[in-house]
Amino acid sequence: MCAYDQNYFWEYHNALLENQDRLGADLYREIATGLELDLPTFNACLENDDYMDWVESDLDFALKTGVRPPTFFINGLALVGAQPIEVFAEVIDAELKTFNNPEQRLQGLEQYDQGTNWHSVRTAKLFARFTDFLGIRGERAKYIYASAALHDIDQLAVPQHILPKKAD
């Protein structure tokens, strides 16, 4: 999240995934240096544990619900463990049948929270690249894109004070 503050979330995220065997403060700073982040700001964020509450909250949630990697949530439904693409398609297709007006739901998400909307759009674009890489085309690709875009739609039903986000 310290890289997110400098608009380098995905680049930083990808570098961490590529170096999972070296996780630690030295790697974190090495990646930040390589991405040419503002190092004093980045280091202060790390040292001050600016996002520790978020991390601990996510960890508590995972421990309480039995989530283990990899776990994918689709509209609140958990798919635990490595699953074939057909399982994702089946769950997504079933969920899409329940949508009355996905465009309206996306507009609601944008009005509710710009950060979540931004995240949803980025996730949808990432899944579009993923489906293209897998050779998935047509209606199935559209369904996967729509599901990725709407994956946080359930937040519309949660009061703002329950899902606090760091102010800009």
Contact map, one row per residue, 1 for C-alpha under 8 A:
111110001000000000000000000000000000000000000000001000000000000000000000000000000000000000000000000000000000000000000000000000000000000000000000000000000000000000000000
111111000000000000000000000000000000000001001100011000000000000000000000000000000000000000000000000000000000000000000000000000000000000000000000000000000000000000000000
111111111001000000000000000000010000100001000000000000000000000000000000000000000000000000000000000000000000000000000000000000000000000000000000000000000000000000000000
111111111100000000000000000000000000000000000000000000000000000000000000000000000000000000000000000000000000000000000000000000000000000000000000000000000000000000000000
111111111000000000000000000000000000000000000000000000000000000000000000000000000000000000000000000000000000000000000000000000000000000000000000000000000000000000000000
011111111000000000000000000000000000110000000000000000000000000000000000000000000000000000000000000000000000000000000000000000000000000000000000000000000000000000000000
001111111000000000000000000000000000000000000000000000000000000000000000000000000000000000000000000000000000000000000000000000000000000000000000000000000000000000000000
001111111111000000000000000000000010000000000000000000000000000000000000000000000000000000000000000000000000000000000000000000000000000000000000000000000000000000000000
101111111111100000000000000000000000000000000000000000000000000000000000000000000000000000000000000000000000000000000000000000000000000000000000000000000000000000000000
000100011111110000000000000000000000000000000000000000000000000000000000000000000000000000000000000000000000000000000000000000000000000000000000000000000000000000000000
000000011111111000000000000000000010000000000000000000000000000000000000000000000000000000000000000000000000000000000000000000000000000000000000000000000000000000000000
001000011111111100000000000000110010000000000000000000000000000000000000000000000000000000000000000000000000000000000000000000000000000000000000000000000000000000000000
000000001111111110000000000000000000000000000000000000000000000000000000000000000000000000000000000000000000000000000000000000000000000000000000000000000000000000000000
000000000111111111000000000000000000000000000000000000000000000000000000000000000000000000000000000000000000000000000000000000000000000000000000000000000000000000000000
000000000011111111100000000000100000000000000000000000000000000000000000000000000000000000000000000000000000000000000000000000000000000000000000000000000000000000000000
000000000001111111110010000100100000000000000000000000000000000000000000000000000000000000000000000000000000000000000000000000000000000000000000000000000000000000000000
000000000000111111110000000000000000000000000000000000000000000000000000000000000000000000000000000000000000000000000000000000000000000000000000000000000000000000000000
000000000000011111110000000000000000000000000000000000000000000000000000000000000000000000000000000000000000000000000000000000000000000000000000000000000000000000000000
000000000000001111111110000000000000000000000000000000000000000000000000000000000000000000000000000000000000000000000000000000000000000000000000000000000000000000000000
000000000000000111111110000000000000000000000000000000000000000000000000000000000000000000000000000000000000000000000000000000000000000000000000000000000000000000000000
000000000000000000111110000000000000000000000000000000000000000000000000000000000000000000000000000000000000000000000000000000000000000000000000000000000000000000000000
000000000000000000111111001000000000000000000000000000000000000000000000000000000000000000000000000000000000000000000000000000000000000000000000000000000000000000000000
000000000000000100111111111100000000000000000000000000000000000000000000000000000000000000000000000000000000000000000000000000000000000000000000000000000000000000000000
000000000000000000000111111100000000000000000000000000000000000000000000000000000000000000000000000000000000000000000000000000000000000000000000000000000000000000000000
000000000000000000000011111110000000000000000000000000000000000000000000000000000000000000000000000000000000000000000000000000000000000000000000000000000000000000000000
000000000000000000000011111111000000000000000000000000000000000000000000000000000000000000000000000000000000000000000000000000000000000000000000000000000000000000000000
000000000000000000000111111111100000000000000000000000000000000000000000000000000000000000000000000000000000000000000000000000000000000000000000000000000000000000000000
000000000000000100000011111111110000000000000000000000000000000000000000000000000000000000000000000000000000000000000000000000000000000000000000000000000000000000000000
000000000000000000000000111111111000001000100000000000000000000000000000000000000000000000000000000000000000000000000000000000000000000000000000000000000000000000000000
000000000000000000000000011111111100000000000000000000000000000000000000000000000000000000000000000000000000000000000000000000000000000000000000000000000000000000000000
000000000001001100000000001111111110000000000000000000000000000000000000000000000000000000000000000000000000000000000000000000000000000000000000000000000000000000000000
001000000001000000000000000111111111111001000000000000000000000000000000000000000000000000000000000000000000000000000000000000000000000000000000000000000000000000000000
000000000000000000000000000011111111101000000000000000000000000000000000000000000000000000000000000000000000000000000000000000000000000000000000000000000000000000000000
000000000000000000000000000001111111100000000000000000000000000000000000000000000000000000000000000000000000000000000000000000000000000000000000000000000000000000000000
000000010011000000000000000000111111100000000000000000000000000000000000000000000000000000000000000000000000000000000000000000000000000000000000000000000000000000000000
000000000000000000000000000000011111111000000000000000000000000000000000000000000000000000000000000000000000000000000000000000000000000000000000000000000000000000000000
001001000000000000000000000000011111111001000000000000000000000000000000000000000000000000000000000000000000000000000000000000000000000000000000000000000000000000000000
000001000000000000000000000000010001111111000000000000000000000000000000000000000000000000000000000000000000000000000000000000000000000000000000000000000000000000000000
000000000000000000000000000010011001111111100000000000000000000000000000000000000000000000000000000000000000000000000000000000000000000000000000000000000000000000000000
000000000000000000000000000000000000011111110000000000000000000000000000000000000000000000000000000000000000000000000000000000000000000000000000000000000000000000000000
000000000000000000000000000000000000011111111000000000000000000000000000000000000000000000000000000000000000000000000000000000000000000000000000000000000000000000000000
011000000000000000000000000000010000111111111100000000000000000000000000000000000000000000000000000000000000000000000000000000000000000000000000000000000000000000000000
000000000000000000000000000010000000001111111110000000000000000000000000000000000000000000000000000000000000000000000000000000000000000000000000000000000000000000000000
000000000000000000000000000000000000000111111111000000000000000000000000000000000000000000000000000000000000000000000000000000000000000000000000000000000000000000000000
010000000000000000000000000000000000000011111111111000000000000000000000000000000000000000000000000000000000000000000000000000000000000000000000000000000000000000000000
010000000000000000000000000000000000000001111111110000000000000000000000000000000000000000000000000000000000000000000000000000000000000000000000000000000000000000000000
000000000000000000000000000000000000000000111111110000000000000000000000000000000000000000000000000000000000000000000000000000000000000000000000000000000000000000000000
000000000000000000000000000000000000000000011111110000000000000000000000000000000000000000000000000000000000000000000000000000000000000000000000000000000000000000000000
000000000000000000000000000000000000000000001111111100000000000000000000000000000000000000000000000000000000000000000000000000000000000000000000000000000000000000000000
010000000000000000000000000000000000000000001111111110000000000000000000000000000000000000000000000000000000000000000000000000000000000000000000000000000000000000000000
110000000000000000000000000000000000000000001000111111100000000000000000000000000000000000000000000000000000000000000000000000000000000000000000000000000000000000000000
000000000000000000000000000000000000000000000000111111110000000000000000000000000000000000000000000000000000000000000000000000000000000000000000000000000000000000000000
000000000000000000000000000000000000000000000000011111111000000000000000000000000000000000000000000000000000000000000000000000000000000000000000000000000000000000000000
000000000000000000000000000000000000000000000000001111111100000000000000000000000000000000000000000000000000000000000000000000000000000000000000000000000000000000000000
000000000000000000000000000000000000000000000000001111111110000000000000000000000000000000000000000000000000000000000000000000000000000000000000000000000000000000000000
000000000000000000000000000000000000000000000000000111111111000000000000000000000000000000000000000000000000000000000000000000000000000000000000000000000000000000000000
000000000000000000000000000000000000000000000000000011111111100000000000000000000000000000000000000000000000000000000000000000000000000000000000000000000000000000000000
000000000000000000000000000000000000000000000000000001111111110000000000000000000000000000000000000000000000000000000000000000000000000000000000000000000000000000000000
000000000000000000000000000000000000000000000000000000111111111000000000000000000000000000000000000000000000000000000000000000000000000000000000000000000000000000000000
000000000000000000000000000000000000000000000000000000011111111100000000000000000000000000000000000000000000000000000000000000000000000000000000000000000000000000000000
000000000000000000000000000000000000000000000000000000001111111110000000000000000000000000000000000000000000000000000000000000000000000000000000000000000000000000000000
000000000000000000000000000000000000000000000000000000000111111111110000000000000000000000000000000000000000000000000000000000000000000000000000000000000000000000000000
000000000000000000000000000000000000000000000000000000000011111111100000000000000000000000000000000000000000000000000000000000000000000000000000000000000000000000000000
000000000000000000000000000000000000000000000000000000000001111111100000000000000000000000000000000000000000000000000000000000000000000000000000000000000000000000000000
000000000000000000000000000000000000000000000000000000000000111111100000000000000000000000000000000000000000000000000000000000000000000000000000000000000000000000000000
000000000000000000000000000000000000000000000000000000000000011111110000000000000000000000000000000000000000000000000000000000000000000000000000000000000000000000000000
000000000000000000000000000000000000000000000000000000000000011111111010000000010000000000000000000000000000000000000000000000000000000000000000000000000000000000000000
000000000000000000000000000000000000000000000000000000000000010001111110000000011000000000000000000000000000000000000000000000000000000000000000000000000000000000000000
000000000000000000000000000000000000000000000000000000000000000000111110000000011000000000000000000000000000000000000000000000000000000000000000000000000000000000000000
000000000000000000000000000000000000000000000000000000000000000000011111000000011100000000000000000000000000000000000000000000000000000000000000000000000000000000000000
000000000000000000000000000000000000000000000000000000000000000000111111100001111000000000000000000000000000000000000000000000000000000000000000000000000000000000000000
000000000000000000000000000000000000000000000000000000000000000000000111110001110000000000000000000000000000000000000000000000000000000000000000000000000000000000000000
000000000000000000000000000000000000000000000000000000000000000000000011111111100000000000000000000000000000000000000000000000000000000000000000000000100000000000000000
000000000000000000000000000000000000000000000000000000000000000000000001111111100000000000110000000000000000000000000000000000000000000000000000001000100000000000000000
000000000000000000000000000000000000000000000000000000000000000000000000111110000000000000000010000000000000000000000000000000000000000000000000000001111100000000000000
000000000000000000000000000000000000000000000000000000000000000000000000111111000000000000000000000000000000000000000000000000000000000000000000000000000100000000000000
000000000000000000000000000000000000000000000000000000000000000000000000111111100000000000000000000000000000000000000000000000000000000000000000000000000000000000000000
000000000000000000000000000000000000000000000000000000000000000000000011110111110000000000000000000000000000000000000000000000000000000000000000000000000000000000000000
000000000000000000000000000000000000000000000000000000000000000000000011110011111010000000000000000000000000000000000000000000000000000000000000000000000000000000000000
000000000000000000000000000000000000000000000000000000000000000000111111000001111110000000000000000000000000000000000000000000000000000000000000000000000000000000000000
000000000000000000000000000000000000000000000000000000000000000000011110000000111110000000000000000000000000000000000000000000000000000000000000000000000000000000000000
000000000000000000000000000000000000000000000000000000000000000000000100000000011111000000000000000000000000000000000000000000000000000000000000000000000000000000000000
000000000000000000000000000000000000000000000000000000000000000000000000000000111111101100000000000000000000000000000000000000000000000000000000000000000000000000000000
000000000000000000000000000000000000000000000000000000000000000000000000000000000111111100000000000000000000000000000000000000000000000000000000000000000000000000000000
000000000000000000000000000000000000000000000000000000000000000000000000000000000011111110000000000000000000000000000000000000000000000000000000000000000000000000000000
000000000000000000000000000000000000000000000000000000000000000000000000000000000001111111000000000000000000000000000000000000000000000000000000000000000000000000000000
000000000000000000000000000000000000000000000000000000000000000000000000000000000011111111100000000000000000000000000000000000000000000000000000000000000000000000000000
000000000000000000000000000000000000000000000000000000000000000000000000000000000011111111110000000000000000000000000000000000000000000000000000000000000000000000000000
000000000000000000000000000000000000000000000000000000000000000000000000000000000000111111111000000000000000000000000000000000000000000000010001000000000000000000000000
000000000000000000000000000000000000000000000000000000000000000000000000000000000000011111111100000000000000000000000000000000000000000000000000000000000000000000000000
000000000000000000000000000000000000000000000000000000000000000000000000010000000000001111111110000000000000000000000000000000000000000000000000000000000000000000000000
000000000000000000000000000000000000000000000000000000000000000000000000010000000000000111111111000000000000000000000000000000000000000000000011001000000000000000000000
000000000000000000000000000000000000000000000000000000000000000000000000000000000000000011111111100000000000000000000000000000000000000000000010000000000000000000000000
000000000000000000000000000000000000000000000000000000000000000000000000000000000000000001111111110000000000000000000000000000000000000000000000000000000000000000000000
000000000000000000000000000000000000000000000000000000000000000000000000001000000000000000111111111000000000000000000000000000000000000000000000000000000000000000000000
000000000000000000000000000000000000000000000000000000000000000000000000000000000000000000011111111000000000000000000000000000000000000000000010001000000000000000000000
000000000000000000000000000000000000000000000000000000000000000000000000000000000000000000001111111100000000000000000000000000000000000000000000000000000000000000000000
000000000000000000000000000000000000000000000000000000000000000000000000000000000000000000000111111100000000000000000000000000000000000000000000000000000000000000000000
000000000000000000000000000000000000000000000000000000000000000000000000000000000000000000000011111111000000000000000000000000000000000000000000000000000000000000000000
000000000000000000000000000000000000000000000000000000000000000000000000000000000000000000000000111111000000000000000000000000000000000000000000000000000000000000000000
000000000000000000000000000000000000000000000000000000000000000000000000000000000000000000000000001111111000000000000000000000000000000000000000000000000000000000000000
000000000000000000000000000000000000000000000000000000000000000000000000000000000000000000000000001111111100000000000000000000000000000000000000010001000000000000000000
000000000000000000000000000000000000000000000000000000000000000000000000000000000000000000000000000011111110000000000000000000000000000000000000000000000000000000000000
000000000000000000000000000000000000000000000000000000000000000000000000000000000000000000000000000011111111000000000000000000000000000000000000000000000000000000000000
000000000000000000000000000000000000000000000000000000000000000000000000000000000000000000000000000011111111100000000000000000000000000000000000000001001000000000000000
000000000000000000000000000000000000000000000000000000000000000000000000000000000000000000000000000001111111110000001000000000000000000000000000000011001000000000000000
000000000000000000000000000000000000000000000000000000000000000000000000000000000000000000000000000000111111111000000000000000000000000000000000000000000000000000000000
000000000000000000000000000000000000000000000000000000000000000000000000000000000000000000000000000000011111111100000000000000000000000000000000000000000001000000000000
000000000000000000000000000000000000000000000000000000000000000000000000000000000000000000000000000000001111111111011000000000000000000000000000000000001011000000000000
000000000000000000000000000000000000000000000000000000000000000000000000000000000000000000000000000000000111111111011000000000000000000000000000000000000000000000000000
000000000000000000000000000000000000000000000000000000000000000000000000000000000000000000000000000000000011111111000000000000000000000000000000000000000000000000000000
000000000000000000000000000000000000000000000000000000000000000000000000000000000000000000000000000000000001111111000000000000000000000000000000000000000001000000000000
000000000000000000000000000000000000000000000000000000000000000000000000000000000000000000000000000000000000111111111000000000000000000000000000000000000000000000000000
000000000000000000000000000000000000000000000000000000000000000000000000000000000000000000000000000000000000111111111100000000000000000000000000000000000000000000000000
000000000000000000000000000000000000000000000000000000000000000000000000000000000000000000000000000000000000000011111110000000000000000000000000000000000000000000000000
000000000000000000000000000000000000000000000000000000000000000000000000000000000000000000000000000000000000110011111111000000000000000000000000000000010000000000000000
000000000000000000000000000000000000000000000000000000000000000000000000000000000000000000000000000000000100110011111111100000000000000000000000000000000000000000000000
000000000000000000000000000000000000000000000000000000000000000000000000000000000000000000000000000000000000000001111111110000000000000000000000000000000000000000000000
000000000000000000000000000000000000000000000000000000000000000000000000000000000000000000000000000000000000000000111111111000000000000000000000000000000000000000000000
000000000000000000000000000000000000000000000000000000000000000000000000000000000000000000000000000000000000000000011111111100000000000000000000000111110000000000000000
000000000000000000000000000000000000000000000000000000000000000000000000000000000000000000000000000000000000000000001111111110000000000000000000000010000000000000000000
000000000000000000000000000000000000000000000000000000000000000000000000000000000000000000000000000000000000000000000111111111000000000000000000000000000000000000000000
000000000000000000000000000000000000000000000000000000000000000000000000000000000000000000000000000000000000000000000011111111100000000000000000000110000000000000000000
000000000000000000000000000000000000000000000000000000000000000000000000000000000000000000000000000000000000000000000001111111110000000000000000111110000000000000000000
000000000000000000000000000000000000000000000000000000000000000000000000000000000000000000000000000000000000000000000000111111111000000000000000100000000000000000000000
000000000000000000000000000000000000000000000000000000000000000000000000000000000000000000000000000000000000000000000000011111111100000000000000000000000000000000000000
000000000000000000000000000000000000000000000000000000000000000000000000000000000000000000000000000000000000000000000000001111111110000000000001100100000000000000000000
000000000000000000000000000000000000000000000000000000000000000000000000000000000000000000000000000000000000000000000000000111111111000000001001100000000000000000000000
000000000000000000000000000000000000000000000000000000000000000000000000000000000000000000000000000000000000000000000000000011111111100000000000000000000000000000000000
000000000000000000000000000000000000000000000000000000000000000000000000000000000000000000000000000000000000000000000000000001111111110000000000000000000000000000000000
000000000000000000000000000000000000000000000000000000000000000000000000000000000000000000000000000000000000000000000000000000111111111110001001000000000000000000000000
000000000000000000000000000000000000000000000000000000000000000000000000000000000000000000000000000000000000000000000000000000011111111110001000000000000000000000000000
000000000000000000000000000000000000000000000000000000000000000000000000000000000000000000000000000000000000000000000000000000001111111100000000000000000000000000000000
000000000000000000000000000000000000000000000000000000000000000000000000000000000000000000000000000000000000000000000000000000000111111100000000000000000000000000000000
000000000000000000000000000000000000000000000000000000000000000000000000000000000000000000000000000000000000000000000000000000000011111110000000000000000000000000000000
000000000000000000000000000000000000000000000000000000000000000000000000000000000000000000000000000000000000000000000000000000000011111111011000000000000000000000000000
000000000000000000000000000000000000000000000000000000000000000000000000000000000000000000000000000000000000000000000000000000000011001111111100000000000000000000000000
000000000000000000000000000000000000000000000000000000000000000000000000000000000000000000000000000000000000000000000000000000000000000111111100000000000000000000000000
000000000000000000000000000000000000000000000000000000000000000000000000000000000000000000000000000000000000000000000000000000000000000011111110000000000000000000000000
000000000000000000000000000000000000000000000000000000000000000000000000000000000000000010000000000000000000000000000000000000000000000111111111000000000000000000000000
000000000000000000000000000000000000000000000000000000000000000000000000000000000000000000000000000000000000000000000000000000010011000111111111100000000000000000000000
000000000000000000000000000000000000000000000000000000000000000000000000000000000000000000000000000000000000000000000000000000000000000011111111110000000000000000000000
000000000000000000000000000000000000000000000000000000000000000000000000000000000000000000011001000000000000000000000000000000000000000000111111111000000000000000000000
000000000000000000000000000000000000000000000000000000000000000000000000000000000000000010010000000000000000000000000000000000110010000000011111111100000000000000000000
000000000000000000000000000000000000000000000000000000000000000000000000000000000000000000000000000000000000000000000000000110110000000000001111111110000000000000000000
000000000000000000000000000000000000000000000000000000000000000000000000000000000000000000000000000001000000000000000000000100000000000000000111111111000000000000000000
000000000000000000000000000000000000000000000000000000000000000000000000010000000000000000010001000000000000000000000000000100000000000000000011111111100000000000000000
000000000000000000000000000000000000000000000000000000000000000000000000000000000000000000000000000000000000000000000001001100100000000000000001111111100000000000000000
000000000000000000000000000000000000000000000000000000000000000000000000000000000000000000000000000000000100000000000001101100000000000000000000111111110000000000000000
000000000000000000000000000000000000000000000000000000000000000000000000001000000000000000000000000001001100000000000001000000000000000000000000011111111000000000000000
000000000000000000000000000000000000000000000000000000000000000000000000111000000000000000000000000000000000000000000001000000000000000000000000001111111100000000000000
000000000000000000000000000000000000000000000000000000000000000000000000001000000000000000000000000000000000000000010001000000000000000000000000000011111110000000000000
000000000000000000000000000000000000000000000000000000000000000000000000001000000000000000000000000000001100100000000000000000000000000000000000000001111111000000000000
000000000000000000000000000000000000000000000000000000000000000000000000001100000000000000000000000000000000000000000000000000000000000000000000000000111111110000000000
000000000000000000000000000000000000000000000000000000000000000000000000000000000000000000000000000000000000100000000000000000000000000000000000000000011111110000000000
000000000000000000000000000000000000000000000000000000000000000000000000000000000000000000000000000000000001100100000000000000000000000000000000000000001111111000000000
000000000000000000000000000000000000000000000000000000000000000000000000000000000000000000000000000000000000000000000000000000000000000000000000000000000111111000000000
000000000000000000000000000000000000000000000000000000000000000000000000000000000000000000000000000000000000000000000000000000000000000000000000000000000111111101100000
000000000000000000000000000000000000000000000000000000000000000000000000000000000000000000000000000000000000000000000000000000000000000000000000000000000001111111100000
000000000000000000000000000000000000000000000000000000000000000000000000000000000000000000000000000000000000000000000000000000000000000000000000000000000000011111110000
000000000000000000000000000000000000000000000000000000000000000000000000000000000000000000000000000000000000000000000000000000000000000000000000000000000000001111110000
000000000000000000000000000000000000000000000000000000000000000000000000000000000000000000000000000000000000000000000000000000000000000000000000000000000000011111110000
000000000000000000000000000000000000000000000000000000000000000000000000000000000000000000000000000000000000000000000000000000000000000000000000000000000000011111111000
000000000000000000000000000000000000000000000000000000000000000000000000000000000000000000000000000000000000000000000000000000000000000000000000000000000000000111111100
000000000000000000000000000000000000000000000000000000000000000000000000000000000000000000000000000000000000000000000000000000000000000000000000000000000000000000111110
000000000000000000000000000000000000000000000000000000000000000000000000000000000000000000000000000000000000000000000000000000000000000000000000000000000000000000011111
000000000000000000000000000000000000000000000000000000000000000000000000000000000000000000000000000000000000000000000000000000000000000000000000000000000000000000001111
000000000000000000000000000000000000000000000000000000000000000000000000000000000000000000000000000000000000000000000000000000000000000000000000000000000000000000000111
